[in-house]
Amino acid sequence: MGEYDVIVIGAGAAGLAAGERLAASGLSFAVLEAKERVGGRAWTDRHVFGGIPFDRGCHWLHSASRNPFREAADRLGMRYMVRATRRSADLFLGSTKADAQTAREAWNAVEAAFEAAAAAPGEPDRPAIAGCDTSGPWWRLARHWLTLLSALPPERISALDLAAYSDTYENWPVSDGYGALVARTSAHVPVHLGVEVRSIDMRDTPIRIETNRGTLRAGHVILTVSTNVIASGAIRFLPDLPAEVSEAAAGCPTGLAEKVAFLLDAPLAEFGENVYVDTLDPDRPDRPPVNFVANHLGWPLVVGQLCGETAEALEGEGEAAMTAFALKALKDMLGSGIAKRVRTATATHWGSDPHVLGAYSCATPGHAGARAVLRRPVGERLFIAGEAVSESAFSTAHGARETGLAAAAQAIAARS
């Protein structure tokens, strides 16, 4: 496949952004992607529901007013929904719909838990749960949301890392699909699909990259795979990565968050368009909470979100177990008759996807500095990019994009 000035490994939001900047630089480069598609964890599936766009991965334009993908959507004419809040509108306690006051109290408790979980400036790091009141009636729901938005349970979330996330609280769903938006934004970037990188050998110059399609060489490499892939050993590094880099990848793992989606015969008449609903059974503490998006983007879709230990256990059992769990929660909420209205269902499998091994990153207690370590060049020739290295927009597609642009700028400067 040849020799290049720069090779980019991974064609998610970070790798594609790096390719954009490299394409404008005049340097020779190649973007390698193990999958047969671009986008990484940004993936709009239009096949499973017969043309309806379903984002298997990222879906919300977080901090939308300053999100570069929102600007790209405007430029490309791709639709999104402007929402004032992602606060859930309805709460079901078992099979009973809570009144508006109770639903507000529950969500207020969720928001209070997020505030308490994050460390204040100057505080030492600690598990996020240490700051929370776990005795209240809404703790299980708050724990679910803490886990969902970090992909790790609060016992494993660094309070300092949580506090570092910067958010404008504008979370706008992309009607035409976030994955499709990411792909179209970088449509001019050439990508070599189906190329799995097996080793990166930096013992000599140029760097030698072994793949399933042969050997490539490059002066510099931009690596955009997830921290779990780095830590897994799926890519062999010669010599080994510096200990601090390996420890940083392990200390900022890619946690678990999965979706289960149901296509119904028609939209749910009980709800408006794209309504967020929480479910919690006070009488069954063994049943984890589930949150749904009803009438997803106006389509007859209901999308449930699983996370943390629940996602790990169910995804390990397989799609049938994931679907059965979410359908049981739907039955509790809407009655057993809802099952007859399901036309087809699907579930995501980010945890077992060998090219991803998780959803998005979260630093664990004591490892709040891991992202800064991962941002540093390795031997001045290897640059790591992706949402995990973002300083304050981690776990987002726009955070990944920004790091890809930054890594490419570093590689360009190193080549000049």
PLY file of the C-alpha trace (Angstrom):
ply
format ascii 1.0
element vertex 416
property float x
property float y
property float z
element edge 415
property int vertex1
property int vertex2
end_header
0.00 0.00 0.00
3.02 2.25 0.14
4.74 4.90 2.20
3.18 8.14 3.43
4.07 11.21 5.41
1.24 10.46 7.86
-1.00 7.47 8.45
-4.26 7.87 10.36
-5.62 4.76 12.06
-9.38 4.82 12.42
-12.05 6.67 10.41
-14.35 7.82 13.17
-14.99 11.50 13.87
-11.37 12.04 14.97
-9.72 10.16 12.12
-11.89 11.78 9.47
-11.17 15.24 10.89
-7.45 14.48 10.84
-7.83 13.44 7.21
-9.54 16.74 6.41
-6.65 18.78 7.77
-4.03 16.55 6.17
-5.78 16.78 2.80
-5.39 20.55 2.92
-1.72 20.36 3.93
-0.20 18.88 0.82
1.31 15.97 2.76
0.80 12.41 1.59
-1.46 10.49 3.94
-3.71 7.47 4.29
-6.69 6.92 6.58
-7.13 3.27 7.53
-10.40 1.86 8.85
-10.92 -1.70 10.06
-14.65 -1.68 9.33
-16.32 -1.58 5.93
-17.81 1.82 6.73
-16.67 5.16 8.09
-17.85 6.89 11.26
-16.71 4.61 14.05
-19.15 5.08 16.91
-21.13 7.48 14.72
-23.25 5.08 12.68
-26.65 5.80 11.15
-28.32 2.51 10.20
-30.98 2.98 7.51
-31.48 -0.70 6.80
-32.77 -2.30 9.99
-35.99 -0.25 10.03
-36.60 -0.03 6.30
-35.13 3.40 5.57
-35.80 5.07 8.93
-32.49 6.56 10.20
-31.46 4.92 13.46
-28.25 6.06 15.15
-26.66 3.03 16.72
-24.04 5.24 18.33
-23.95 8.98 19.03
-27.17 10.83 18.36
-27.24 14.19 20.16
-25.46 17.35 19.11
-24.11 18.09 22.57
-23.45 21.76 23.35
-25.16 22.37 20.03
-24.63 26.13 19.77
-20.86 25.66 19.72
-20.75 22.20 18.14
-18.92 22.19 14.78
-21.17 19.37 13.57
-24.19 21.63 14.07
-22.50 24.14 11.79
-21.82 21.34 9.29
-25.47 20.24 9.47
-26.56 23.78 8.62
-24.14 23.92 5.72
-25.21 20.51 4.40
-28.92 21.03 4.96
-29.20 18.14 7.40
-32.02 18.33 9.91
-31.87 18.33 13.70
-34.37 19.08 16.46
-33.81 22.11 18.67
-34.67 21.05 22.19
-34.58 23.19 25.31
-33.67 20.26 27.54
-33.02 16.54 27.61
-34.87 16.33 30.93
-37.34 13.43 30.91
-40.95 14.53 30.47
-42.62 11.50 32.02
-41.89 9.03 34.80
-43.51 5.63 35.20
-43.38 3.95 38.60
-44.03 0.36 37.70
-47.22 0.49 35.64
-48.36 3.83 37.08
-47.59 7.15 35.46
-46.32 9.56 38.09
-47.96 12.94 38.40
-46.10 15.98 37.11
-44.90 17.06 40.55
-43.44 13.64 41.33
-41.74 13.51 37.93
-40.18 16.92 38.60
-38.98 15.82 42.03
-37.37 12.74 40.54
-35.54 14.67 37.84
-34.49 17.36 40.31
-32.91 14.56 42.34
-31.09 13.33 39.23
-29.69 16.78 38.54
-28.73 17.23 42.19
-26.84 13.93 42.06
-24.80 15.14 39.07
-23.89 18.33 40.91
-22.91 16.42 44.04
-20.97 13.76 42.12
-18.58 16.20 40.47
-15.62 17.41 42.50
-15.39 21.10 43.32
-12.28 23.06 42.24
-9.36 22.21 44.49
-10.86 19.02 45.87
-8.89 15.78 45.66
-10.17 13.09 43.33
-12.68 10.57 44.66
-15.34 8.19 43.31
-18.32 10.22 42.11
-20.65 8.27 44.37
-18.85 9.60 47.44
-20.52 12.99 47.00
-24.02 11.61 46.48
-26.92 11.01 48.83
-27.68 7.36 48.13
-30.50 7.09 50.66
-33.16 9.09 48.82
-36.11 7.54 46.95
-34.73 8.54 43.55
-31.17 7.34 43.98
-31.62 4.32 41.69
-32.79 6.60 38.90
-29.97 9.07 39.53
-27.43 6.22 39.54
-28.81 5.02 36.20
-28.34 8.45 34.64
-24.87 8.93 36.12
-23.94 5.57 34.65
-25.57 6.22 31.29
-23.87 9.55 30.66
-20.43 8.32 31.77
-20.82 4.66 30.68
-19.42 3.58 34.07
-21.23 3.31 37.41
-20.60 6.17 39.88
-18.37 3.95 41.99
-15.94 3.93 39.05
-16.29 7.56 37.88
-13.56 10.04 38.74
-15.21 13.06 40.36
-12.52 15.33 38.94
-12.98 13.96 35.44
-16.74 14.39 35.70
-16.25 18.02 36.74
-14.01 18.67 33.73
-16.81 18.06 31.22
-18.08 21.32 29.72
-21.71 21.43 28.64
-24.11 24.14 27.45
-27.03 21.74 28.11
-28.13 22.03 24.49
-28.57 18.43 23.39
-30.22 18.40 19.97
-31.06 15.08 18.26
-30.05 14.77 14.61
-33.14 13.87 12.61
-31.15 12.78 9.56
-28.68 10.80 11.69
-25.51 11.89 13.44
-23.54 9.10 11.82
-24.70 10.28 8.40
-23.72 13.83 9.37
-20.21 12.78 10.40
-19.75 10.84 7.15
-21.01 13.68 4.94
-18.91 16.29 6.75
-15.75 14.44 5.69
-17.03 12.86 2.49
-14.05 14.18 0.50
-11.52 12.33 2.69
-10.27 9.11 1.04
-10.45 6.13 3.39
-9.08 2.61 3.01
-11.83 0.36 4.40
-11.40 -3.13 5.80
-7.80 -2.50 6.87
-7.02 -3.86 10.33
-3.81 -2.63 11.90
-1.97 -5.37 13.75
1.23 -3.67 14.81
2.95 -0.29 14.90
6.73 -0.58 14.87
8.52 2.64 15.82
11.94 1.08 16.35
13.16 2.56 13.09
12.38 5.34 10.66
9.94 5.39 8.93
7.36 3.77 11.22
6.30 0.34 10.01
2.57 -0.51 10.18
1.55 -4.12 9.68
-2.03 -4.69 8.52
-4.19 -7.50 7.17
-3.59 -5.96 3.73
0.17 -5.74 3.97
2.86 -3.41 5.27
2.81 0.40 5.18
5.35 2.98 6.29
4.92 6.51 7.53
6.91 9.29 9.11
4.14 9.92 11.66
1.03 8.11 12.86
-2.24 9.42 14.27
-3.98 6.74 16.33
-7.72 7.23 16.92
-8.87 3.87 18.28
-10.63 3.64 21.64
-8.73 3.37 24.90
-10.09 -0.14 25.38
-8.62 -1.19 22.04
-5.27 0.34 23.03
-5.34 -1.47 26.37
-6.53 -4.77 24.87
-3.32 -5.53 23.00
-5.20 -5.87 19.70
-2.53 -3.60 18.21
1.03 -4.53 19.07
3.38 -1.62 19.75
7.10 -2.01 19.15
8.61 -0.99 21.43
5.87 -1.15 24.05
4.03 2.06 24.70
5.51 4.03 27.59
4.12 2.79 30.90
2.37 6.09 31.60
0.50 5.89 28.29
-0.61 2.29 28.86
-1.70 3.18 32.38
-3.60 6.20 31.10
-5.49 4.10 28.55
-6.38 1.56 31.23
-7.35 4.33 33.66
-9.70 5.97 31.18
-11.61 2.97 29.82
-14.40 2.90 27.29
-17.49 2.06 29.36
-20.75 0.43 28.38
-23.93 1.94 26.99
-26.23 0.12 24.59
-29.56 0.79 22.86
-32.57 -1.42 22.23
-34.98 -0.11 19.61
-38.50 -1.25 18.68
-40.33 -0.40 15.47
-44.07 -0.25 16.20
-47.07 -0.37 13.88
-47.72 3.34 14.54
-46.50 6.12 16.84
-47.65 5.94 20.45
-50.72 8.11 20.83
-49.94 8.66 24.52
-46.84 10.70 23.71
-45.78 13.56 21.51
-42.77 13.56 19.19
-39.42 12.46 20.66
-40.52 12.33 24.30
-38.06 11.21 26.99
-39.52 8.79 29.52
-37.99 7.26 32.67
-39.17 3.99 34.18
-38.54 2.84 37.74
-40.28 0.15 39.78
-40.17 1.09 43.48
-41.41 -2.37 44.45
-38.72 -4.22 42.52
-35.28 -2.97 43.52
-33.74 -5.76 41.46
-35.09 -4.29 38.20
-32.74 -1.60 36.93
-34.32 1.64 35.69
-34.68 2.09 31.93
-35.19 5.31 30.04
-36.89 5.45 26.65
-37.36 7.88 23.80
-40.97 7.48 22.66
-41.91 8.30 19.07
-38.23 8.74 18.33
-37.83 11.72 15.96
-41.52 11.39 15.08
-41.15 7.83 13.80
-43.03 4.84 15.30
-39.85 3.94 17.19
-39.20 3.44 20.89
-35.52 3.48 21.86
-34.40 2.24 25.27
-30.98 2.81 26.78
-29.04 0.29 28.88
-25.79 1.05 30.64
-23.12 -0.10 33.04
-23.53 -3.47 34.70
-26.96 -3.97 33.14
-25.64 -3.41 29.63
-22.65 -5.64 30.28
-24.72 -8.56 31.59
-27.43 -8.39 28.96
-25.10 -7.79 26.03
-23.12 -10.80 27.18
-26.27 -12.93 27.03
-27.09 -11.74 23.52
-29.58 -9.65 21.61
-32.59 -11.75 22.65
-31.88 -11.05 26.31
-31.43 -7.33 25.65
-34.67 -7.13 23.71
-36.62 -9.15 26.28
-35.44 -6.93 29.13
-36.39 -3.70 27.37
-39.72 -5.13 26.19
-40.60 -6.16 29.75
-40.03 -2.56 30.86
-42.24 -1.36 28.01
-44.97 -3.79 29.05
-44.76 -2.56 32.62
-45.14 0.98 31.33
-47.77 0.56 28.61
-49.37 -2.81 29.23
-48.76 -6.23 27.74
-50.56 -5.30 24.53
-47.59 -3.27 23.39
-45.81 -6.49 22.44
-48.33 -7.12 19.65
-47.49 -3.75 18.12
-43.77 -4.49 17.74
-42.87 -5.07 14.09
-39.13 -5.54 14.54
-36.43 -4.84 17.11
-32.68 -4.39 17.24
-29.96 -3.86 19.81
-26.48 -2.41 19.67
-23.33 -4.32 20.60
-20.58 -1.78 21.22
-19.21 -3.73 24.17
-18.37 -6.78 22.07
-17.47 -4.93 18.88
-13.79 -5.89 18.45
-12.93 -2.57 16.82
-14.44 -0.47 19.64
-14.92 -2.53 22.84
-17.24 -0.04 24.52
-19.28 3.12 24.18
-17.34 6.19 25.38
-14.60 6.95 27.84
-14.63 7.78 31.54
-11.62 8.26 33.79
-11.71 6.16 36.92
-10.97 7.55 40.42
-7.32 8.54 40.69
-6.90 8.80 36.92
-8.35 12.23 36.18
-5.08 13.19 34.48
-5.20 10.28 32.04
-6.59 12.33 29.17
-3.73 14.83 29.39
-1.21 11.97 29.27
-2.88 10.51 26.18
-2.72 13.89 24.42
1.06 14.01 24.58
2.98 12.82 21.50
4.64 9.43 21.90
8.24 9.68 20.78
7.29 12.80 18.79
5.99 10.51 16.04
2.77 8.96 17.36
-0.23 11.15 18.19
-3.34 9.81 19.92
-6.71 11.39 19.11
-10.36 10.60 19.82
-13.01 11.57 22.33
-10.99 10.05 25.18
-8.24 12.64 24.86
-10.54 15.67 24.74
-9.97 17.98 27.67
-13.59 18.95 28.25
-15.75 17.46 25.47
-14.93 13.79 26.02
-17.56 11.16 25.17
-18.79 13.32 22.27
-18.34 13.27 18.51
-17.43 16.95 18.39
-14.80 16.39 21.09
-13.34 13.61 18.96
-13.34 15.86 15.90
-11.48 18.62 17.70
-8.75 16.22 18.82
-8.36 14.83 15.32
-7.79 18.30 13.93
-5.30 19.04 16.72
-3.37 15.80 16.16
-3.15 16.49 12.45
-1.83 19.98 13.16
0.86 18.44 15.36
1.82 15.95 12.67
1.96 18.67 10.01
4.18 20.81 12.24
6.45 17.84 12.88
6.83 17.25 9.15
7.75 20.85 8.35
0 1
1 2
2 3
3 4
4 5
5 6
6 7
7 8
8 9
9 10
10 11
11 12
12 13
13 14
14 15
15 16
16 17
17 18
18 19
19 20
20 21
21 22
22 23
23 24
24 25
25 26
26 27
27 28
28 29
29 30
30 31
31 32
32 33
33 34
34 35
35 36
36 37
37 38
38 39
39 40
40 41
41 42
42 43
43 44
44 45
45 46
46 47
47 48
48 49
49 50
50 51
51 52
52 53
53 54
54 55
55 56
56 57
57 58
58 59
59 60
60 61
61 62
62 63
63 64
64 65
65 66
66 67
67 68
68 69
69 70
70 71
71 72
72 73
73 74
74 75
75 76
76 77
77 78
78 79
79 80
80 81
81 82
82 83
83 84
84 85
85 86
86 87
87 88
88 89
89 90
90 91
91 92
92 93
93 94
94 95
95 96
96 97
97 98
98 99
99 100
100 101
101 102
102 103
103 104
104 105
105 106
106 107
107 108
108 109
109 110
110 111
111 112
112 113
113 114
114 115
115 116
116 117
117 118
118 119
119 120
120 121
121 122
122 123
123 124
124 125
125 126
126 127
127 128
128 129
129 130
130 131
131 132
132 133
133 134
134 135
135 136
136 137
137 138
138 139
139 140
140 141
141 142
142 143
143 144
144 145
145 146
146 147
147 148
148 149
149 150
150 151
151 152
152 153
153 154
154 155
155 156
156 157
157 158
158 159
159 160
160 161
161 162
162 163
163 164
164 165
165 166
166 167
167 168
168 169
169 170
170 171
171 172
172 173
173 174
174 175
175 176
176 177
177 178
178 179
179 180
180 181
181 182
182 183
183 184
184 185
185 186
186 187
187 188
188 189
189 190
190 191
191 192
192 193
193 194
194 195
195 196
196 197
197 198
198 199
199 200
200 201
201 202
202 203
203 204
204 205
205 206
206 207
207 208
208 209
209 210
210 211
211 212
212 213
213 214
214 215
215 216
216 217
217 218
218 219
219 220
220 221
221 222
222 223
223 224
224 225
225 226
226 227
227 228
228 229
229 230
230 231
231 232
232 233
233 234
234 235
235 236
236 237
237 238
238 239
239 240
240 241
241 242
242 243
243 244
244 245
245 246
246 247
247 248
248 249
249 250
250 251
251 252
252 253
253 254
254 255
255 256
256 257
257 258
258 259
259 260
260 261
261 262
262 263
263 264
264 265
265 266
266 267
267 268
268 269
269 270
270 271
271 272
272 273
273 274
274 275
275 276
276 277
277 278
278 279
279 280
280 281
281 282
282 283
283 284
284 285
285 286
286 287
287 288
288 289
289 290
290 291
291 292
292 293
293 294
294 295
295 296
296 297
297 298
298 299
299 300
300 301
301 302
302 303
303 304
304 305
305 306
306 307
307 308
308 309
309 310
310 311
311 312
312 313
313 314
314 315
315 316
316 317
317 318
318 319
319 320
320 321
321 322
322 323
323 324
324 325
325 326
326 327
327 328
328 329
329 330
330 331
331 332
332 333
333 334
334 335
335 336
336 337
337 338
338 339
339 340
340 341
341 342
342 343
343 344
344 345
345 346
346 347
347 348
348 349
349 350
350 351
351 352
352 353
353 354
354 355
355 356
356 357
357 358
358 359
359 360
360 361
361 362
362 363
363 364
364 365
365 366
366 367
367 368
368 369
369 370
370 371
371 372
372 373
373 374
374 375
375 376
376 377
377 378
378 379
379 380
380 381
381 382
382 383
383 384
384 385
385 386
386 387
387 388
388 389
389 390
390 391
391 392
392 393
393 394
394 395
395 396
396 397
397 398
398 399
399 400
400 401
401 402
402 403
403 404
404 405
405 406
406 407
407 408
408 409
409 410
410 411
411 412
412 413
413 414
414 415
